[in-house]
Amino acid sequence: MIRVFRIYLVGEPLIFGEGTREVGFYRNEYVASSSEERAVAAAKAKTMKKLERSGARFIEGKPMNLQVEKVEDGMAPWRLFRNEGFIIFDVDS
């Protein structure tokens, strides 16, 4: 049975655009999947692709840490069509 999950992710460090300061982000990703494990893997893959398309740059010598903060099951199917952005925060904060 396919279910809709909301995966709440947090990642750091990286640099957006032409900036030089290290930032992190929060993001909701909505995924249809048969299991929580597959939903988490799909959410992480989708987020990494969106980061690459957004112009984010990864910092040499500092691996990107992408963590799952929360997983919610049973979301409404229409949520799959949401395209939420990244909420950015300074890593030093």
C-alpha positions as CSV (number, residue, x, y, z in Angstrom):
1,M,0.0,0.0,0.0
2,I,1.4,3.4,-1.0
3,R,1.3,6.1,1.7
4,V,2.3,9.8,1.6
5,F,5.1,10.8,4.0
6,R,6.4,14.2,5.0
7,I,10.1,14.0,5.6
8,Y,11.5,17.0,7.6
9,L,15.2,17.4,6.7
10,V,18.1,19.5,8.0
11,G,21.4,19.8,6.2
12,E,24.7,21.7,6.5
13,P,27.2,23.1,5.6
14,L,27.0,24.5,2.1
15,I,27.1,27.9,0.3
16,F,24.3,29.3,-1.7
17,G,24.8,31.5,-4.8
18,E,27.8,33.8,-4.8
19,G,28.0,34.1,-1.1
20,T,30.9,33.0,1.1
21,R,29.2,32.2,4.4
22,E,28.4,28.7,5.4
23,V,24.7,28.0,5.8
24,G,22.4,25.1,6.5
25,F,18.8,24.5,5.6
26,Y,15.5,23.0,6.8
27,R,13.2,21.5,4.2
28,N,10.0,19.5,4.0
29,E,9.9,16.8,1.3
30,Y,6.7,14.9,0.5
31,V,7.0,11.4,-0.9
32,A,4.7,8.6,-1.9
33,S,6.2,5.3,-0.8
34,S,5.3,1.8,0.5
35,S,7.7,2.2,3.5
36,E,9.3,4.8,5.7
37,E,12.8,3.7,4.8
38,R,12.1,4.1,1.0
39,A,10.4,7.5,1.6
40,V,13.5,8.7,3.5
41,A,15.9,7.6,0.8
42,A,13.7,9.2,-1.9
43,A,13.4,12.5,0.1
44,K,17.1,12.7,0.5
45,A,17.8,12.0,-3.2
46,K,15.2,14.6,-4.3
47,T,16.6,17.2,-1.9
48,M,20.2,16.7,-3.2
49,K,19.0,17.1,-6.8
50,K,17.2,20.3,-5.8
51,L,20.3,21.6,-4.1
52,E,22.4,21.0,-7.2
53,R,19.8,22.8,-9.4
54,S,19.6,25.8,-7.0
55,G,23.3,26.6,-7.3
56,A,24.3,25.4,-3.9
57,R,28.0,24.7,-3.5
58,F,29.4,22.0,-1.3
59,I,32.4,22.9,0.8
60,E,35.6,21.0,0.1
61,G,36.8,19.1,3.1
62,K,33.5,19.4,4.9
63,P,31.0,16.7,4.0
64,M,27.4,17.6,3.7
65,N,25.4,16.3,6.7
66,L,21.8,15.6,5.7
67,Q,19.7,14.4,8.6
68,V,16.1,13.4,9.1
69,E,14.5,15.4,11.9
70,K,11.0,14.0,11.7
71,V,8.9,11.6,9.6
72,E,5.1,11.9,9.3
73,D,2.9,9.3,7.7
74,G,-0.6,9.7,6.4
75,M,-0.3,13.1,4.7
76,A,-3.0,14.0,2.1
77,P,-2.0,13.1,-1.5
78,W,-2.3,16.7,-2.7
79,R,0.8,17.5,-0.6
80,L,2.9,15.6,-3.2
81,F,2.3,18.6,-5.5
82,R,3.8,21.2,-3.1
83,N,7.1,22.6,-4.0
84,E,8.4,24.0,-0.7
85,G,11.7,25.9,-0.7
86,F,14.7,25.8,1.6
87,I,14.7,27.7,5.0
88,I,18.3,28.9,5.3
89,F,20.2,29.5,8.6
90,D,23.7,30.5,9.4
91,V,25.9,27.6,10.5
92,D,27.6,29.8,13.1
93,S,24.3,30.6,14.8
